[in-house]
Amino acid sequence: MKFNLPVILLKGTVLIPQNELKLEFEDEFSKNIIDEAELFHDNKILIVTKSSLEENIIINDLPRIGTVAEITRKLELPNGKVRVVLKGRTRASILEYLCPTKDIIESIINVFPKERISDEVKNGILKKLNTELETYIERVPYMSNSLLSLIADTDDLSIITDIIVNHMPLENKRL
């Protein structure tokens, strides 16, 4: 399914599906993107991480994979800033970037379909993943076993791996 969404570019931050990101905007450019998402795109927006070294935006150099996020909360502050909470929903491939105005970058995206695997294979992977995660939590003192309760209610591998990776101490370059 193809559709278009406005784009927010992040430096040095990655939003993974099933996780939240809190952002604060003060410039009109970013506020316009949030307004566009609320008015025309059912509170959906595309989050793309660009290199933290790049200063200028070159459309052809932007990544071709992003995260579709939903604006779950928006708060306009008295000082003119806007705080939003974004919840990552799914990954998407970016087919094309559009610049309908100089203030907003939009994208034509295609949401990745879920891979179908047999129940036998899925159950084997889930068992191994839980075993490895329990061992990791026992050995690493700063990992909480509450992570196990976060993944206990689902058997969707993509959701489980997205939740786990958000709690792992990884450097941005490894993602």
C-alpha positions as a printed Julia matrix, in Angstrom:
175×3 Matrix{Float64}:
  0.0     0.0    0.0
  1.5     3.32  -1.1
  0.69    6.66   0.46
  2.4     9.92   1.27
  3.37   11.38   4.64
  5.2    14.47   5.85
  8.77   13.85   7.01
 10.64   14.8   10.17
 14.42   14.47   9.95
 16.22   13.51  13.15
 19.92   13.78  13.84
 21.52   11.14  16.02
 18.2     9.61  17.13
 16.39    6.56  15.84
 12.7     5.86  16.43
 11.99    2.14  16.37
  8.47    0.74  15.92
  6.62   -0.02  19.18
  8.57    2.68  21.03
  7.96    6.32  21.9
  9.97    9.44  21.27
  9.39   12.81  22.91
 10.36   15.88  20.91
 10.14   19.62  21.45
  9.95   22.05  18.55
 10.37   25.79  18.55
 10.92   26.6   14.88
  8.01   27.22  12.51
  9.34   24.69  10.01
  8.88   21.78  12.43
  5.58   23.07  13.78
  4.24   23.21  10.21
  5.13   19.56   9.7
  3.24   18.54  12.86
  0.21   20.61  11.8
  0.31   19.03   8.34
  0.33   15.54   9.86
 -2.61   16.36  12.14
 -4.75   17.98   9.46
 -4.18   15.79   6.43
 -2.51   12.53   7.43
 -4.49   11.09  10.37
 -1.74   12.09  12.85
  0.79    9.98  10.96
  4.29   11.16  10.1
  7.45    9.59   8.73
 10.57    9.71  10.89
 13.89    9.52   9.06
 17.32    9.57  10.7
 19.95   11.49   8.79
 23.65   11.72   9.42
 24.51   13.96  12.32
 27.38   15.36  10.25
 25.18   16.75   7.48
 24.06   20.34   7.78
 22.31   20.88   4.45
 19.41   18.73   3.33
 20.02   17.06  -0.01
 16.88   15.15  -0.94
 18.68   12.48  -2.99
 21.0    11.67  -0.06
 18.22   11.03   2.48
 17.68    7.44   3.68
 15.26    5.14   1.87
 13.91    3.53   5.05
 11.98    5.29   7.8
  9.52    4.7   10.62
  5.85    5.58  10.33
  4.93    7.23  13.61
  1.7     8.43  15.14
  1.44   11.68  17.06
 -0.05   10.42  20.32
  0.19   13.7   22.26
  0.74   17.31  21.39
  1.15   20.16  23.84
  1.52   23.8   22.85
  3.52   25.58  25.54
  3.17   29.24  26.58
  6.72   29.97  25.41
  5.73   29.11  21.83
  7.31   25.65  21.78
  5.42   22.5   20.88
  6.0    19.17  22.61
  4.93   15.98  20.9
  5.05   12.32  21.74
  5.49   10.06  18.73
  4.84    6.32  18.79
  6.61    4.27  16.15
  4.14    2.05  14.32
  5.94    0.32  11.44
  8.89    0.52   9.07
  8.43    1.79   5.54
 10.46    2.02   2.38
 10.63    5.49   0.9
  9.93    5.42  -2.8
 10.3     9.14  -3.36
 10.72   12.42  -1.5
  8.56   15.38  -2.5
  8.97   19.06  -1.71
  5.54   20.61  -2.37
  6.59   23.7   -0.42
  9.92   24.9    0.86
  8.71   24.32   4.43
  7.66   20.68   4.25
  9.26   17.53   2.89
  6.82   14.76   2.05
  7.43   11.19   1.04
  5.72    8.5   -0.95
  6.12    5.32   1.07
  5.32    1.66   0.98
  4.86   -0.14   4.31
  6.9    -3.33   4.54
  4.68   -6.43   4.52
  5.02   -8.86   7.41
  6.98  -11.96   6.56
  5.06  -15.17   6.89
  6.86  -17.96   8.71
  5.56  -21.28   9.91
  4.31  -21.62  13.5
  6.97  -24.25  14.18
  9.81  -21.94  13.13
  8.27  -18.95  14.92
  7.85  -20.89  18.18
 11.46  -22.11  17.98
 12.74  -18.57  17.48
 10.55  -17.24  20.32
 11.81  -19.92  22.7
 15.46  -19.23  21.82
 14.94  -15.46  22.05
 13.36  -15.73  25.5
 16.12  -18.04  26.74
 18.86  -15.72  25.48
 17.12  -12.66  26.87
 16.69  -14.23  30.32
 20.41  -15.15  30.35
 21.36  -11.63  29.28
 19.19  -10.04  31.98
 20.74  -12.3   34.65
 24.29  -11.34  33.61
 23.87   -7.6   33.03
 23.15   -5.73  36.27
 21.48   -2.67  34.69
 18.96   -4.67  32.62
 15.56   -4.98  34.24
 13.54   -8.16  34.12
 10.49   -5.97  33.46
 11.51   -6.28  29.81
 10.24   -9.87  29.94
  6.78   -8.66  30.95
  6.73   -6.18  28.05
  7.11   -8.98  25.51
  5.06  -11.64  27.32
  1.72  -10.71  25.73
  2.73  -11.02  22.08
  4.04  -13.67  19.76
  4.79  -11.27  16.89
  8.55  -11.49  16.29
  8.85   -8.02  14.77
  7.15   -6.4   17.77
  9.25   -8.38  20.25
 12.55   -7.54  18.56
 11.63   -3.84  18.32
 10.85   -3.74  22.05
 14.05   -5.58  22.98
 16.35   -3.48  20.79
 15.02   -0.28  22.36
 16.24   -1.5   25.75
 19.68   -2.59  24.6
 22.66   -0.26  25.07
 23.58    0.19  21.41
 25.43    3.01  19.76
 23.6     4.82  16.96
 26.07    3.64  14.32
 25.2     0.01  15.13
 21.52    0.57  14.36
